[in-house]
Amino acid sequence: MRASRRSRALVELGAGAGAGAGAGVARMRGDDFLDPVRSHLRSSDWDGVERGRLADEVLRPFREGRRSEFRPFDWSARRLGEPRPLPSAEVLVVDLIGLFHPETVDLLDLRVWVDLDLETAARRGKARDEALGRRHDRLWDEVWVPNERDFARRFGPRDQAHLIVDTR
């Protein structure tokens, strides 16, 4: 399935009055599963993504309906934070680079690829970072864009998606 700017995908969480359709959906921040050093280094598989920790603390327990805790990364303290309970929901959305990887791809029931050429994505990312007061141009140019190219060549994440959303 493909959604593009010309044909948008509309997702409705339907429920009866008072049922709280949105209450059944939780979102995990991808930044909670990045290693602060390794995510700033060159690698062909986004080595800085802590996929093993994500799988053990979040993906497997969620799929199995087990209670679990995860330790989000505390970027201000530069270490793992205090354990938090895994959200209770029927649907869990995980937004993270390097997730369509052999270590985790089979744990994902629905894989959505947000499609955009890498040059435009990098330009948008740099602008977003600059608006937040962060100057990551060198990281974008020398680490993150090359990592993304290598990851795409090596693992073909776009080809593993069930749904492609074109964001051009």
C-alpha positions in Angstrom: 0.0 0.0 0.0 1.3 3.5 -0.8 0.2 6.9 0.3 1.5 10.0 -1.3 0.9 13.7 -1.1 -1.5 13.3 -4.1 -3.4 10.5 -2.4 -3.2 10.8 1.4 -3.9 8.0 3.8 -6.5 8.7 6.4 -6.4 6.5 9.5 -9.5 6.5 11.7 -9.4 5.0 15.2 -13.1 4.2 15.4 -15.0 3.6 18.6 -18.4 4.2 20.1 -19.0 7.4 22.1 -16.9 7.5 25.2 -14.9 4.5 24.3 -11.7 6.5 23.9 -10.4 5.2 20.6 -7.1 7.1 21.0 -6.6 5.7 24.5 -5.6 2.4 22.9 -2.6 3.9 21.1 0.8 4.7 22.7 4.0 6.1 21.1 7.6 5.3 22.0 10.3 8.0 21.4 13.1 6.6 19.3 15.6 8.8 21.0 15.1 6.7 24.1 16.9 3.9 22.4 19.9 5.6 20.9 23.4 5.3 22.4 24.7 8.9 22.7 28.2 8.0 21.5 27.6 5.3 18.9 24.7 7.2 17.3 27.3 9.9 16.4 29.7 7.5 14.7 29.8 6.0 11.2 28.4 2.5 10.8 26.7 0.6 8.1 23.8 -0.7 10.3 23.0 2.3 12.6 25.0 0.6 15.4 24.0 3.4 17.8 20.4 2.1 17.9 20.0 -0.1 20.9 17.8 -2.6 19.1 18.5 -5.4 21.6 17.4 -3.3 24.6 14.3 -2.1 22.6 13.4 -5.7 21.7 13.9 -7.0 25.3 12.3 -4.1 27.2 9.5 -3.0 24.8 8.8 -5.0 21.6 8.7 -8.6 23.0 6.9 -7.8 26.2 4.3 -5.7 24.3 3.6 -8.4 21.7 3.3 -11.0 24.5 1.0 -8.7 26.6 3.4 -8.8 29.5 4.0 -5.9 31.9 7.5 -4.5 31.5 9.6 -1.5 32.3 12.0 0.3 29.9 14.8 2.7 30.7 14.6 5.8 28.4 17.8 7.6 27.7 18.1 10.8 29.7 19.9 13.1 27.2 20.5 15.9 29.8 22.2 13.4 32.2 23.8 11.4 29.3 22.8 8.1 30.8 19.9 5.7 31.0 17.0 7.2 33.1 14.9 5.7 35.7 12.7 2.7 34.7 9.2 3.5 33.4 6.3 1.2 32.9 5.7 0.0 29.3 2.6 1.9 28.1 -0.7 -0.1 28.3 -2.3 0.1 24.9 -3.6 -2.0 22.1 -1.3 -0.3 19.5 2.3 0.8 20.1 3.9 3.2 17.6 7.7 3.2 17.6 9.4 6.0 15.7 13.1 5.2 15.3 15.9 5.1 12.7 17.4 1.7 11.8 14.5 -0.3 13.1 13.8 -2.3 9.9 16.8 -4.5 10.8 17.1 -8.3 11.1 17.3 -7.9 14.9 13.8 -6.3 15.2 11.9 -6.4 11.9 10.1 -9.7 12.6 8.8 -8.2 15.9 6.9 -5.4 14.0 3.4 -6.2 12.9 2.9 -3.2 10.7 5.9 -1.5 9.1 5.4 2.0 7.7 8.2 3.7 5.7 8.1 7.5 5.5 9.6 8.1 2.1 11.6 11.1 1.2 14.8 11.5 -0.7 17.8 11.7 1.6 19.0 15.1 0.5 15.7 16.7 1.3 15.4 14.8 4.6 18.9 16.0 5.6 18.0 19.6 4.7 14.8 19.4 6.8 16.7 17.7 9.7 19.4 20.4 9.7 16.7 23.1 9.7 14.8 21.4 12.6 18.1 21.1 14.6 19.0 24.7 13.9 15.6 25.9 15.0 16.2 24.0 18.3 19.6 25.7 18.7 21.6 22.7 17.7 24.3 22.8 15.0 24.6 19.3 13.7 25.6 20.0 10.1 28.9 18.1 10.4 27.1 15.1 11.9 24.4 15.2 9.2 27.0 15.4 6.4 29.7 13.0 7.7 27.8 10.5 9.8 24.0 10.4 9.6 23.5 10.7 5.8 26.3 8.2 5.1 24.9 5.9 7.8 21.4 6.1 6.2 22.8 5.4 2.7 24.7 2.4 4.0 21.7 1.1 6.0 19.4 1.4 3.0 21.8 -0.4 0.7 22.5 -3.2 3.2 19.0 -3.8 4.6 16.5 -2.3 2.1 14.1 -0.9 4.8 11.8 0.6 2.2 11.3 -2.8 0.6 10.3 -4.3 4.0 7.5 -1.8 4.6 3.8 -2.7 4.5 2.9 0.9 3.9 4.9 3.6 2.2 4.0 7.2 2.9 5.4 9.7 0.4 6.3 13.0 2.1 7.7 14.9 -0.9 
